[in-house]
Amino acid sequence: MNVFRGLKQFFWQDKGFLVGAVLGLAAATALGLVYPRLIGVLIDDMIVPGKYEGLVGLALLAVGIVIIKASCQYVHGFCGGRLGNRVAYRLRNACYEKLQVLPFSFYDSARTGDLMSRLTADIEGIRNFIGFGFAQLLNTAFLVIFGFAMMGTIDWPLMLMTLALIPVLSFIAIRFELNIHPVFRSIRASVGRLTVSVQENIMGVRTVKSFASEKHEMKKFEKGNADYRDNYLALADVWAKYFPVIEFVANLSVALLLLVGGIRVIHHSLSLGDLVALNGMLGMIVAPLWQLGFQINNYTQSKAAGERLMELLNKPVSIRNPEHPLVLNDGDVQGHVKFHDVSFRYPNHEELPSALLGFDLDAPAGSVIGLLGGTGSGKSTVVQLLLRAYDVGEGAITLDGVDIRHLELESLRRQAAIVFQESFLFSTTIRENIAYGRSEATDEEIVEAAKLAQAHDFIMELPLGYETIVGERGMGLSGGQKQRIAIARALLLKPKILILDDSTSALDMETEHVIQQSLRKVMAGRTTFVIAHRISSLRHADEIVVLDRGHVIQRGKHEQLVRQPGLYRETYRTQYADRPDEWEPAGERRVSG
Ligand SMILES: Nc1ncnc2c1ncn2[C@@H]1O[C@H](COP(=O)(O)OP(=O)(O)OP(=O)(O)O)[C@@H](O)[C@H]1O
């Protein structure tokens, strides 16, 4: 029950509905038990003595009971429905909210399909159990208590005899639960794996098809599918083993009652009406007991679902606001960024060398910093740390002299806009994509940002212009067009800090050049970090930092760096190989010549 204790915060505020659902069902059950009693009365007091006067009254009583019972069932359905759906609603919101605050390190290893199945199938399991399953399980207990109490009022020795089999039945039911629970856990996990494989296949369909890997993907899926099937087969085995045993024991009590009760009716120590009533009541008790397996099944399924939800909800949030956060006032921020001897290793990858080691940087407000280096050298890590996607291992990062760990996260991230190499566009209009961070932006502002990002012209060529709906990943747009929309989105924010993480890589040199010209205008007075592989993107930076395996190996302005032997000059020479006049300083040419 620990899981349900953990989930209490989601259903306890609706305890009225919980009580209504349970009491409604319990009352309907108790009223149902009156029927066998009425039949007993009909046989013993009317049919056997041949008295018909009370017959209409008895029938009317039965109708009255039916009406009250139906009303109780309505209360059960109404309350159960409200309860289950409200709980599911709150859980869905809580999980989604949790997904918003979980740190980047969580998403480094999270699988989308698995998360999707938690937010859908698992919540559905909880909705069913808390809304209805729980009341039904309790109802079974009520039925046993009420039923045997009523049987006791008719004939207590016969009641005790049939009651003796209940502990046996309960023992089997508990064993059943212990056996079936692990199977359900594996089923849930295999559903998650299967969803992941379908989702990745769809997301990566271009890669799959271009590598002609359909067969390989099919094999992978078949493996997951076989695992899913085997889990269900294991479930069927447990069911097949326990079901007949539960049914046999449950019906054994009926057989015992018929045998002993029959003998007693023959010997006139029990009336026929009482035997019929007892048999009816026992049948009503045995029927849900027979379903006990199903109810336990339902319980274990939702327990497994609850465990997976609680696991998500209890995930620690490593990057959070400090106790007394400093909220930045947007108008007062200068944008002076400093890295003080920063070292960092990615969490959960302690075995790998540091992604950044003893990194120092002073980026005065309004400066342009270029970051250059081979792949995996730590360039993106620098900006991830600045946005507090991760916390530094050693050292500190300050914004206008304040350690960013002391700032309110949201207000810190609001100061910066980042454009990634892979631009993510939401499945909505181009207008909404550009206005993503500022939904209140005017049309003029959106067009202005698009113009600066060199996106306006191609947008206007689309039949629906800014109203064009782009797909989940900007289907139908080229990589360069997507990047330009992403740049417009960042520019619209007019951030104090602009980060371009290889964000012009998909653009041709000419477009990149034009964008840079516009950027220089827009970014005056704002601090800019440019990560690029192309020297042309960095050459105008106030400081260029060259990284290699997390270490700074060179730093300075373009003019200085091209004069020094090192990675920067190597890169420059390679990229400008066809224009030696532009790169070879005159003095050097003389020496080499
Ligand atoms: N989320 C992550 N989890 C674990 N290790 C990571 C993660 N991101 C990057 N790394 C590792 O940290 C190091 C620096 O990576 P980073 O992304 O900063 O390099 P980069 O210079 O931006 O590379 P590129 O130019 O290829 O984008 C690399 O060794 C990389 O494998």
The ligand as an ORCA input file, in Angstrom:
! r2SCAN-3c Opt
* xyz 0 1
  N      25.085     15.154    -22.016
  C      26.304     14.643    -21.944
  N      26.568     13.598    -21.119
  C      27.816     13.093    -21.031
  N      28.883     13.576    -21.709
  C      28.684     14.610    -22.530
  C      27.386     15.194    -22.702
  N      27.496     16.217    -23.582
  C      28.795     16.260    -23.957
  N      29.504     15.300    -23.333
  C      30.953     15.068    -23.462
  O      31.634     16.228    -23.026
  C      32.704     16.554    -23.892
  C      32.526     17.969    -24.455
  O      31.348     17.995    -25.248
  P      30.774     19.305    -25.942
  O      29.421     18.985    -26.427
  O      30.936     20.454    -25.024
  O      31.778     19.465    -27.170
  P      31.710     20.474    -28.388
  O      33.049     21.109    -28.434
  O      30.534     21.362    -28.298
  O      31.549     19.457    -29.595
  P      30.802     19.626    -31.005
  O      31.557     20.646    -31.790
  O      30.904     18.281    -31.587
  O      29.391     20.044    -30.699
  C      32.703     15.478    -24.961
  O      33.687     14.520    -24.595
  C      31.342     14.866    -24.899
  O      31.405     13.498    -25.205
*
